[in-house]
Amino acid sequence: MTTPDDRYWDELGVAWRAVTPDIAILLPRLRAQVRRQTLLITTGLAIGLPLCAAGLVLGGWTIWRGWSTETWHFVTRGLAITVMSILMAGAMSLLLTVRNSDAATSVSAMLGLAIARARRTRRITRLGVVACAVAVVMGLLGTAIRASLAAPPQMSPVVDVGALMILALGLVVYGRHVRSTLDKLQALKAALDVDGDA
């Protein structure tokens, strides 16, 4: 008999349960998914880690340049770049612990790895939304400082804010998709665990 703990809810509020999964069908699909995720994580780290380092250098240089020339909106811009680079480095560090998939040979181990990756991906989407918020707040603050001390910028910050809002909305939607996938993986793992205990 199933319990309420082994179900997940979809977007329409329908409860679903995974029952007696066929390992022969599940194993190749899960192995292919884990390999794709490993490739994406490795690619993301190869691109993201140098970008984090470049962002920290650029942010530090922008802060120094703004401070030395008393161009205070450059200081806020540099702070925004630095904070966003630190958030990105935090996101990259979450991927380091789930990058290697060589140890995951059984279905249970691959499911455990896929679940851990989904959890970290949700955290990364949250960090992305925080980074967008930092960019909006610091950008508007920099615009206000520039407008009060010198001429206002020629381009309105509305375009930048709109682009960041669209990016944040995309991250929220993707985070919901990852949450749904996580629920399915956990339900499948619970069904396999119950089936293995029987």
Residue pairs with C-beta under 8 A, 6 or more apart in sequence:
2 17
2 19
5 190
6 17
6 18
6 187
6 190
6 191
6 194
7 15
7 16
7 17
7 187
8 15
8 16
8 180
8 183
8 184
8 186
8 187
9 15
9 16
9 183
10 16
10 180
11 176
11 180
16 184
16 187
17 187
17 191
18 184
18 187
18 188
18 190
18 191
19 191
20 191
20 195
21 188
21 191
21 192
21 195
23 107
26 107
26 188
27 107
30 107
30 110
30 111
30 114
31 110
33 114
34 101
34 104
34 110
34 113
34 114
35 101
37 101
37 114
37 117
38 99
38 100
38 101
41 95
41 98
41 99
41 117
42 99
44 92
44 95
45 92
45 95
45 96
45 99
48 88
48 91
48 92
49 89
49 92
51 85
51 88
52 85
52 88
52 89
52 92
55 81
55 82
55 84
55 85
55 88
56 82
56 85
56 86
56 89
58 78
58 81
59 78
59 79
59 80
59 81
59 82
59 83
59 84
59 85
60 78
60 82
61 78
62 74
62 75
62 77
62 78
62 81
63 74
63 75
63 78
63 79
63 82
64 78
65 71
65 74
65 78
66 72
66 73
66 74
66 75
66 76
66 77
66 78
67 75
72 145
72 149
73 142
73 143
73 145
73 146
73 149
74 142
76 138
76 139
76 141
76 142
76 145
77 138
77 139
77 142
79 138
80 134
80 135
80 138
80 139
80 142
83 131
83 134
83 138
84 131
84 134
84 135
87 127
87 128
87 130
87 131
87 134
88 127
88 131
90 127
91 123
91 124
91 127
91 128
94 120
94 123
94 124
95 120
95 124
97 116
97 120
98 113
98 116
98 117
98 120
101 110
101 113
103 109
104 110
104 112
104 113
107 192
108 189
108 192
108 193
108 196
111 185
111 188
111 189
111 192
112 189
114 185
115 182
115 185
115 186
115 189
118 178
118 181
118 182
118 185
119 182
121 178
122 175
122 178
122 179
122 182
125 171
125 172
125 174
125 175
125 178
126 175
128 167
128 168
128 171
129 168
129 171
129 172
129 175
132 164
132 165
132 167
132 168
132 171
133 168
135 160
135 164
136 160
136 161
136 164
136 165
139 157
139 160
139 161
139 164
140 157
140 161
143 152
143 153
143 157
146 152
146 153
147 153
